[in-house]
């Protein structure tokens, strides 16, 4: 009888694990960068509470703008890896959580968190 109860408990726990969806993870905080618009004006871009593990092409510095962004600031609670090209390709640099930043020499077009 005990074996049957133990088996039922284990089966119930396994079914519960399968049916509960995994929660999505997001970095808390803001990631910002500076860029020149196509018209030549300096602007700031940012991402707030971005999803972990998802590649973000940074608004304003994609293929439509010949100038990449620069001076990234990572004020999220996750590591941020910035890339020199869109789609998280090209040269990469990691910025630590909360205090990670780089100068205008670091050119960025995309970022991934986590």
PEJO-V850656 format. One record per backbone hydrogen bond with DSSP energy under -0.5 kcal/mol. CO is the residue of the C=O (numbers start at 0). NH is the residue of the N-H. E is the energy in kcal/mol with one decimal. If there is no record, write none. Layout:
BEGIN
co-><CO CO>
nh-><NH NH>
e-><E E>
END
This chain:
BEGIN
co-><0 1 2 3 4 5 6 7 8 9 10 11 12 13 14 15 18 24 27 28 29 30 31 32 33 34 36 40 42 44 46 49 50 50 54 55 55 57 61 63 65 68 69 71 72 72 73 74 75 78 79 79 80 81 82 82 84 84 85 88 90 92 94 95 96 99 102 102 104 105 107 108 109 110 111 112>
nh-><4 5 6 7 8 9 10 11 12 13 14 15 16 17 18 19 20 51 76 48 74 46 72 44 69 42 39 36 34 32 30 26 53 112 56 57 110 60 64 65 67 107 33 101 31 74 99 29 97 113 81 94 111 92 108 109 87 88 88 84 83 81 79 99 98 73 70 105 106 70 68 57 82 55 80 52>
e-><-1.8 -2.6 -2.5 -2.2 -2.2 -2.4 -2.6 -2.5 -2.2 -2.3 -2.3 -1.9 -2.1 -1.8 -2.0 -1.6 -0.6 -2.0 -1.2 -3.4 -2.1 -2.6 -2.8 -2.6 -3.0 -3.1 -1.8 -3.2 -2.5 -2.1 -2.8 -3.1 -0.8 -0.5 -0.5 -0.6 -2.1 -1.6 -1.6 -0.5 -0.5 -2.4 -2.8 -1.7 -2.4 -0.8 -0.8 -0.6 -2.9 -2.4 -0.6 -3.5 -1.9 -2.0 -2.8 -1.4 -0.5 -0.5 -0.7 -1.9 -2.2 -2.9 -2.4 -1.4 -2.6 -3.6 -1.3 -1.5 -0.7 -0.6 -2.7 -2.3 -2.8 -3.0 -3.0 -3.5>
END
